[in-house]
């Protein structure tokens, strides 16, 4: 038979073992709960970031669409031979382009009037060389004399070849 010492050792061992198991179980459950809420919070945060980026890109697309719609609705003067009217039109168009490029933080924005459509070779090319939001107007150049060997210019080569070409929009 066990003496008083043996009984005390068994009781202390039982209490220590049961309290260790109980404390361990509650610690694991609490840790899982904290980890689950942390992971859920992180997932929600990541979802918000992705949603915000997606909405920003959608806003940019909507803004671009509105700008292009305005450009399409802007009519080229019927008298393209009238240099004064044409210069006024191009000045107004350049102002619209500059405002759009600045508001959307673009690197460049340009419009080329196809020579068969417009009796003169006209273009407007704005470029932010310093990436500081200040756009300079590039010197007009002959669009048919540029180096078009780059694969990224395939859409332009097809437009020259066919007179027009619908490509996927791209951002440079």
C-alpha positions in Angstrom: 0.0 0.0 0.0 1.0 3.5 -0.7 2.1 5.7 2.0 1.1 9.3 2.5 4.1 10.4 0.5 3.2 8.2 -2.5 -0.4 9.5 -2.4 0.8 13.1 -2.4 3.1 12.5 -5.3 0.3 10.8 -7.3 -2.1 13.7 -6.5 0.6 16.4 -7.4 1.4 14.5 -10.6 -2.3 14.2 -11.6 -2.9 17.9 -10.9 0.2 18.9 -12.8 -0.7 16.6 -15.8 -4.3 17.7 -15.9 -3.5 21.4 -15.6 -0.8 21.1 -18.3 -3.3 19.4 -20.6 -6.0 22.0 -19.9 -3.7 25.0 -20.2 -2.1 23.5 -23.4 -5.6 22.8 -24.9 -6.8 26.4 -24.2 -3.5 27.8 -25.5 -3.8 25.9 -28.7 -7.5 26.9 -29.2 -6.7 30.6 -28.4 -3.7 30.6 -30.7 -5.8 29.1 -33.5 -8.5 31.7 -32.9 -5.9 34.6 -32.9 -4.2 33.2 -36.0 -7.6 32.8 -37.8 -8.6 36.3 -37.1 -5.2 37.6 -38.1 -5.3 35.6 -41.4 -8.8 36.8 -42.1 -7.8 40.4 -41.4 -4.8 40.1 -43.7 -6.9 38.5 -46.4 -9.5 41.4 -46.1 -6.6 43.9 -46.3 -5.1 42.2 -49.4 -8.6 42.1 -51.0 -9.0 45.8 -50.3 -5.6 46.6 -51.9 -6.5 44.5 -55.0 -9.9 46.1 -55.2 -8.5 49.6 -54.8 -5.9 48.9 -57.6 -8.7 47.4 -59.8 -10.9 50.4 -59.2 -8.1 52.8 -60.0 -7.4 51.0 -63.3 -11.1 51.1 -64.1 -11.2 54.8 -63.4 -8.2 55.3 -65.7 -10.0 53.3 -68.4 -13.2 55.3 -68.0 -11.2 58.5 -68.1 -9.4 57.4 -71.2 -12.7 56.4 -72.8 -14.2 59.8 -72.0 -11.2 61.5 -73.5 -11.3 59.4 -76.6 -15.0 60.0 -77.0 -14.5 63.7 -76.7 -11.7 63.5 -79.3 -13.9 61.5 -81.6 -16.8 63.9 -81.2 -14.5 66.9 -81.9 -14.9 67.6 -85.5 -12.0 68.6 -87.8 -12.9 71.8 -89.5 -14.4 71.2 -93.0 -11.9 73.6 -94.5 -8.6 71.9 -93.7 -7.0 74.2 -96.3 -7.8 77.2 -94.1 -4.6 77.3 -92.1 -6.0 79.7 -89.5 -9.0 77.4 -88.6 -6.8 74.4 -88.6 -4.2 76.0 -86.3 -7.1 77.0 -83.9 -8.4 73.5 -83.9 -5.0 72.0 -83.3 -4.3 74.4 -80.4 -7.6 73.5 -78.8 -7.0 69.8 -79.3 -3.5 70.1 -77.8 -4.9 71.9 -74.8 -7.4 69.0 -74.2 -4.6 66.4 -74.7 -2.3 68.2 -72.3 -5.0 68.4 -69.6 -5.8 64.7 -70.0 -2.1 63.6 -70.0 -1.4 65.7 -66.8 -4.5 64.4 -65.0 -3.8 60.7 -65.8 0.0 61.0 -65.2 0.8 59.6 -68.7 4.3 59.4 -70.1 3.2 60.5 -73.6 0.1 61.2 -75.7 0.0 61.8 -79.3 -2.5 62.1 -82.2 -1.6 61.6 -85.8 -3.9 62.7 -88.6 -3.8 60.2 -91.5 -2.5 62.1 -94.5 -5.1 60.6 -96.9 -7.8 61.9 -94.6 -6.4 65.3 -94.0 -4.7 67.1 -96.8 -1.8 68.1 -94.7 0.6 66.0 -92.5 -0.4 67.0 -89.0 0.4 65.5 -85.6 0.5 66.4 -82.0 2.9 64.6 -79.7 3.3 65.4 -76.0 6.0 63.8 -73.9 6.9 64.1 -70.2 10.7 63.7 -70.5 11.5 64.4 -66.9 8.5 62.4 -65.5 7.6 65.5 -63.5 4.1 66.2 -65.1 5.4 68.9 -67.4 4.7 67.9 -71.0 6.7 69.3 -73.9 5.5 69.3 -77.4 7.7 67.2 -79.7 8.8 68.6 -83.0 6.5 67.3 -85.7 8.0 64.5 -87.7 7.1 62.5 -90.8 5.3 59.5 -89.4 6.2 57.4 -92.4 10.0 58.0 -91.9 10.2 56.7 -88.3 12.0 53.4 -87.4 9.1 51.0 -87.4 11.0 47.8 -87.1 10.2 47.3 -83.5 7.5 44.6 -82.9 5.6 47.0 -80.7 5.0 49.1 -83.8 3.2 46.3 -85.6 -0.2 48.0 -85.1 1.2 51.2 -86.7 2.6 49.3 -89.7 -0.7 47.6 -90.3 -2.5 51.0 -90.0 -0.1 52.4 -92.7 -0.6 49.4 -94.8 -4.4 49.2 -94.6 -5.3 52.9 -94.0 -6.7 52.0 -90.6 -6.3 49.3 -88.0 -8.1 48.5 -84.8 -5.8 47.1 -82.2 -6.0 46.4 -78.5 -5.4 49.5 -76.4 -2.0 49.6 -74.8 -0.3 51.8 -72.2 3.3 52.7 -72.7 
